[in-house]
Amino acid sequence: MKNIETKVLNILKSAPNRVNIPNCGANWVNLAGLGALLKSEGIDYNSLGFDKLATFIDSLNGVEMFKDERGHLPVVYVREIQNIPQENRKEDVRGKRLSTPSQMLFDWAYMGHYPTTINKLKEMALKEDWGGYQNDEGNTIYPVLNSYLRYTFFRLNKETNKIFYSKNRSYAVFNTGLVNHSYMQIFALFEKNRNASQPWYFVDFCVEGEGRSGKILVNDFEAMPMRAHYFSKVSDMLYDTNQTTPPQPPQLDLNHIIVDRVDRLPYEFIRENGPFDFEISRTDCMTGEERKTYYENLRDAIKEDSKAMRRLSQRLKDALETSLKRVEWNFKSAIPMYYPKKDKMCLFLPLCLVDEEKVDVALVVEKTDSGRYLGVTIYELSWAYKCARLVCRPDSDWLTVNYVHTDDE
């Protein structure tokens, strides 16, 4: 890793189009163009275990980043640290950096060429559809399994004694929560990394006693760690339609769901119920900035049109009423999910907002201390499947892996 850091610093020093930023000094390189420069020098941050260029750059010593927000769009710049006292350098505070849930595994361990690593786990585990597709580099990506491994590790870090270390701390291991074709538990084995920013590096996925890695598990560990645990009682996995007398539907955070998350609502739903004096458009072909501006204007239009807000709210409540009838008829329609943001168990309820035969979004419902339910937000179906799969493979007539087409987090 030291050699890579040196190469990156040399690239930054010789990069063309370096700019001066008022009050921040000179020699800044636009992050957007840095990826191509690194690739031309044989540095592939994906193969080093990082999913984003910014995360890779932030892991390096001697490098700083700055977000310039003077223009309409913020721009991120990178440069070699300029005359920073040694006690303030990144290596002295590295252990204090906070990881995001999806990035925590990569801050903890070097995962090798990640598509290859994920494919190894997919081939070893009991057969399951993980939503595979090929990316532009020709690698097969399994977005559901990718999300599963990252957030499983995040959850394990929230629990006690779920990551085991050998007596001499040469090895570390955690339970992936998956099993092989013989229903033997699959573990992820790591070895101490002495020459890089991540303290560990990935060795293998293995089962106890099989192959070299499996023998290390038996030889160096007195016991194996348990899998991630998400719920304390079975009732957490079910929606109680009789939680109060008389039964009450979940209270909805309507302003958040309709206004803040309008970009997750179907086009037809907004067109039929939204502000009549606002031109409702499809956003598929818009640029990121056009899409952002469009939804900002749409949010303002909804806030200013009380009739539109009432129409949208009523239609949402109607869809929820139908969803609860569906759950009462088949309890499996309410799907347990792990909510990383709050580190708690919630449930997904299906909402059919346009056609009663087609589910459009998943409503996240959490049980409050009073025993009543609160509808806190909505998820796109691809996100919903990934969150649900952390707990168990969904046995559902409305939430399937077919909705997962990208590796978005």
Secondary structure, DSSP 8 states (H G I E B T S, - for coil): -HHHHHHHHHHHHH-SS-EEETTTEEEEEEHHHHHHHHHHTT--TTTTT-SSHHHHHHTSTTEEEEEE-SSSS-EEEEEE--S--GGGSGGGTGGG----TTTHHHHHEE-SSHHHHHHHHHHHSS------EE-TTS-EE-HHHHHHHHHHHHHHHHSSS-EEE-TTSSEEEEEEEEE-TT--EEEEEEEE-SSSSSSEEEEEEE-TTSHHHHHHHHHH-SS--------SSGGGGS--TTSSSS----EE-HIIIIIITGGGS-HHHHHHHS-TTS-----TTS-HHHHHHHHHHHHHHHHH-HHHHHHHHHHHHHHHHHHHHHHHH-GGGSEEEEETTTTEEEEEEEE-SS-TTS--EEEEEEE-TTS-EEEEEEE-HHHHHHHHHHHS----SS--GGG--S---
